[in-house]
Amino acid sequence: MARKPFAKTIRPAGKAAWLRVVAGIALIWLALFAVIVASSGISVGERVMAYVDIMRGKTSSAVKIGLVYADGDEVNSFTNGARLAAARVNAEGGILGQDLELLLYREEVSFGEGGFERTVARTMRLAGEVARQNGLFGVIGHEWSDTAITASAIYNQNDILYLATHATASSLTNHGFSLLFALQPDNSDNTEMIARYALATGLKRFLVLTDKSDYGKEAGDFFSAVATQQGGNVVFRGYLPGHGRSVDQLLMFILDNNLFGKGDYDAFFVASALTLDTAEFIRRARELGLDKPVLGLEYMFSNTIENHVGRQKMKDVIGVSLFDSESVNALSTGFVSSYLQQYNGMPDLSAALGYDAVMLLKEVTERTGTRDPGRIADALKVARYGVPFEGVTGKIVFNTKGLITDTDVFVVRHDGTRFQTVASYRKPLEWSPDTIIERSGDDSALMPDPAANKEHTVP
């Protein structure tokens, strides 16, 4: 005989039993509450009062922003950047006079057979949970393009502003969602910048290595197309093992095969949906003596990669970034100084994006005097033709599809101690034979004759 659900078998008898049940429920609520607020940074007194409010049926009147971060440690550069901005917002009076509260949500992805379907299903459940949050003003985050594209449909359907901080798939902004804004250039632009930079610095022959994610395959396709169209050569194209599997078999093939030798290629191009897979490739390649430059996209300027690989082994790792950590403007230097003081480390691109996303929502509400998502979306798009928003990543304006535009993008190269900005481009990209804006520094080993390059400007 089938057993009845446990909840239906409870039969409290008498007042004492009833009081025990009530006390048990209260203890469960208290335990759950302790887990929720343990990492929030609020004082014990504030926690007690918040608990009392929950028991009385009250809810926070703060303006809520959902912060969706990748599977892993809750404390990372992205969440740190957003927290730093939230603290500043609240110190300056909040959003339209109300305190700002960040709600953290962790997303997960699946790989292998059926992984895409499981990822989409998980993302739909997570985005639905976020969308049901009372008082939600907007959402920032989602690390992967697959999750960002899926979630954007749910947020748009529920009239929720969504700032996609990490996703770079070219299809992200092609769905006509009026409340979606992509804070980074897409894969098409990023790969063209890194490919043209490599070619201009004398790197002509490439080993293109990607995982089998849509992100990796698209990035590899775009890079290979630009490199070959501009006179380069893809010597070999292969796949990273991915998902935590050993990369040694691939590296053994690169070191000993009948197709090409070490002198037949100038650099690697590596693209993976998982940052740690890229980091592991770099770490093991360097340990095995493969010291050629490693090219990548926006994920390269990452504290996660640097910490995993080690600074010395990061030499000649090259990527693209909206954030110029060497900028001397007041916004950038103030951000770097505050981040160093708060977290005892240099901010990377993810930290800058988390910070800018929060500050952008604060500034646009001040301009419009409202939290209405439609009016805010209009203001974000119209800013391109009026007064642009300024962030630590530079000018923040969007085209009609919600993709960032009219801004500077930088090429960053690690010198064995830190990332340095070595070149910059202006988006939208309008290429002529020489379009790199050189940056001063100790890049003579990679940079061509300065007289051969001219500054690229947009009419």
ChimeraX attribute file (.defattr): number of C-alpha atoms within 10 A of each C-alpha:
attribute: neighborCount
match mode: 1-to-1
recipient: residues
	/A:1	3
	/A:2	4
	/A:3	6
	/A:4	8
	/A:5	8
	/A:6	7
	/A:7	7
	/A:8	7
	/A:9	9
	/A:10	9
	/A:11	9
	/A:12	12
	/A:13	8
	/A:14	8
	/A:15	9
	/A:16	10
	/A:17	12
	/A:18	13
	/A:19	12
	/A:20	12
	/A:21	14
	/A:22	12
	/A:23	12
	/A:24	12
	/A:25	12
	/A:26	13
	/A:27	12
	/A:28	12
	/A:29	14
	/A:30	15
	/A:31	11
	/A:32	12
	/A:33	16
	/A:34	14
	/A:35	10
	/A:36	11
	/A:37	15
	/A:38	13
	/A:39	10
	/A:40	14
	/A:41	8
	/A:42	10
	/A:43	10
	/A:44	11
	/A:45	9
	/A:46	10
	/A:47	17
	/A:48	14
	/A:49	11
	/A:50	17
	/A:51	18
	/A:52	12
	/A:53	13
	/A:54	14
	/A:55	13
	/A:56	9
	/A:57	8
	/A:58	11
	/A:59	12
	/A:60	13
	/A:61	12
	/A:62	17
	/A:63	20
	/A:64	21
	/A:65	24
	/A:66	21
	/A:67	23
	/A:68	25
	/A:69	23
	/A:70	18
	/A:71	12
	/A:72	10
	/A:73	9
	/A:74	15
	/A:75	10
	/A:76	15
	/A:77	25
	/A:78	26
	/A:79	23
	/A:80	21
	/A:81	26
	/A:82	24
	/A:83	20
	/A:84	20
	/A:85	23
	/A:86	24
	/A:87	14
	/A:88	16
	/A:89	19
	/A:90	15
	/A:91	10
	/A:92	11
	/A:93	12
	/A:94	18
	/A:95	23
	/A:96	14
	/A:97	11
	/A:98	14
	/A:99	19
	/A:100	23
	/A:101	21
	/A:102	20
	/A:103	15
	/A:104	16
	/A:105	18
	/A:106	14
	/A:107	20
	/A:108	18
	/A:109	20
	/A:110	14
	/A:111	14
	/A:112	10
	/A:113	8
	/A:114	9
	/A:115	12
	/A:116	17
	/A:117	13
	/A:118	15
	/A:119	18
	/A:120	20
	/A:121	14
	/A:122	18
	/A:123	23
	/A:124	18
	/A:125	13
	/A:126	19
	/A:127	23
	/A:128	15
	/A:129	11
	/A:130	24
	/A:131	23
	/A:132	10
	/A:133	13
	/A:134	12
	/A:135	14
	/A:136	19
	/A:137	22
	/A:138	23
	/A:139	29
	/A:140	26
	/A:141	27
	/A:142	27
	/A:143	24
	/A:144	22
	/A:145	21
	/A:146	22
	/A:147	24
	/A:148	28
	/A:149	22
	/A:150	18
	/A:151	25
	/A:152	27
	/A:153	18
	/A:154	19
	/A:155	21
	/A:156	18
	/A:157	12
	/A:158	13
	/A:159	16
	/A:160	22
	/A:161	26
	/A:162	29
	/A:163	27
	/A:164	30
	/A:165	25
	/A:166	26
	/A:167	25
	/A:168	28
	/A:169	23
	/A:170	17
	/A:171	11
	/A:172	24
	/A:173	22
	/A:174	12
	/A:175	12
	/A:176	13
	/A:177	17
	/A:178	20
	/A:179	26
	/A:180	26
	/A:181	27
	/A:182	25
	/A:183	26
	/A:184	23
	/A:185	25
	/A:186	21
	/A:187	24
	/A:188	17
	/A:189	18
	/A:190	24
	/A:191	29
	/A:192	20
	/A:193	28
	/A:194	25
	/A:195	25
	/A:196	22
	/A:197	23
	/A:198	23
	/A:199	17
	/A:200	21
	/A:201	15
	/A:202	14
	/A:203	21
	/A:204	21
	/A:205	22
	/A:206	27
	/A:207	22
	/A:208	23
	/A:209	24
	/A:210	27
	/A:211	23
	/A:212	19
	/A:213	19
	/A:214	16
	/A:215	22
	/A:216	21
	/A:217	18
	/A:218	19
	/A:219	31
	/A:220	24
	/A:221	16
	/A:222	17
	/A:223	28
	/A:224	22
	/A:225	17
	/A:226	20
	/A:227	23
	/A:228	15
	/A:229	10
	/A:230	14
	/A:231	10
	/A:232	20
	/A:233	19
	/A:234	18
	/A:235	15
	/A:236	15
	/A:237	15
	/A:238	14
	/A:239	16
	/A:240	23
	/A:241	18
	/A:242	22
	/A:243	15
	/A:244	10
	/A:245	10
	/A:246	15
	/A:247	18
	/A:248	15
	/A:249	11
	/A:250	16
	/A:251	16
	/A:252	12
	/A:253	12
	/A:254	18
	/A:255	16
	/A:256	11
	/A:257	9
	/A:258	8
	/A:259	10
	/A:260	14
	/A:261	11
	/A:262	12
	/A:263	7
	/A:264	12
	/A:265	18
	/A:266	19
	/A:267	22
	/A:268	24
	/A:269	25
	/A:270	26
	/A:271	30
	/A:272	27
	/A:273	22
	/A:274	20
	/A:275	14
	/A:276	17
	/A:277	24
	/A:278	26
	/A:279	23
	/A:280	20
	/A:281	23
	/A:282	27
	/A:283	19
	/A:284	17
	/A:285	22
	/A:286	17
	/A:287	12
	/A:288	13
	/A:289	9
	/A:290	18
	/A:291	18
	/A:292	16
	/A:293	22
	/A:294	25
	/A:295	24
	/A:296	25
	/A:297	23
	/A:298	28
	/A:299	22
	/A:300	28
	/A:301	27
	/A:302	19
	/A:303	19
	/A:304	16
	/A:305	21
	/A:306	23
	/A:307	11
	/A:308	16
	/A:309	21
	/A:310	15
	/A:311	16
	/A:312	14
	/A:313	21
	/A:314	27
	/A:315	20
	/A:316	20
	/A:317	24
	/A:318	27
	/A:319	26
	/A:320	27
	/A:321	25
	/A:322	23
	/A:323	27
	/A:324	25
	/A:325	22
	/A:326	12
	/A:327	15
	/A:328	10
	/A:329	10
	/A:330	9
	/A:331	14
	/A:332	20
	/A:333	15
	/A:334	13
	/A:335	21
	/A:336	21
	/A:337	14
	/A:338	16
	/A:339	21
	/A:340	13
	/A:341	11
	/A:342	11
	/A:343	13
	/A:344	10
	/A:345	13
	/A:346	16
	/A:347	24
	/A:348	23
	/A:349	26
	/A:350	27
	/A:351	25
	/A:352	28
	/A:353	29
	/A:354	26
	/A:355	26
	/A:356	23
	/A:357	23
	/A:358	26
	/A:359	21
	/A:360	18
	/A:361	21
	/A:362	19
	/A:363	15
	/A:364	20
	/A:365	18
	/A:366	13
	/A:367	10
	/A:368	13
	/A:369	13
	/A:370	14
	/A:371	19
	/A:372	14
	/A:373	19
	/A:374	14
	/A:375	15
	/A:376	20
	/A:377	18
	/A:378	14
	/A:379	17
	/A:380	22
	/A:381	22
	/A:382	16
	/A:383	16
	/A:384	19
	/A:385	10
	/A:386	10
	/A:387	10
	/A:388	17
	/A:389	17
	/A:390	15
	/A:391	19
	/A:392	25
	/A:393	24
	/A:394	21
	/A:395	18
	/A:396	25
	/A:397	25
	/A:398	23
	/A:399	18
	/A:400	15
	/A:401	18
	/A:402	24
	/A:403	23
	/A:404	22
	/A:405	21
	/A:406	18
	/A:407	18
	/A:408	19
	/A:409	26
	/A:410	24
	/A:411	28
	/A:412	28
	/A:413	26
	/A:414	23
	/A:415	18
	/A:416	15
	/A:417	13
	/A:418	16
	/A:419	26
	/A:420	22
	/A:421	25
	/A:422	23
	/A:423	19
	/A:424	24
	/A:425	22
	/A:426	20
	/A:427	17
	/A:428	15
	/A:429	19
	/A:430	12
	/A:431	16
	/A:432	9
	/A:433	12
	/A:434	13
	/A:435	21
	/A:436	24
	/A:437	19
	/A:438	19
	/A:439	15
	/A:440	11
	/A:441	9
	/A:442	11
	/A:443	16
	/A:444	11
	/A:445	8
	/A:446	17
	/A:447	18
	/A:448	15
	/A:449	10
	/A:450	10
	/A:451	6
	/A:452	10
	/A:453	15
	/A:454	14
	/A:455	11
	/A:456	18
	/A:457	14
	/A:458	10
	/A:459	4
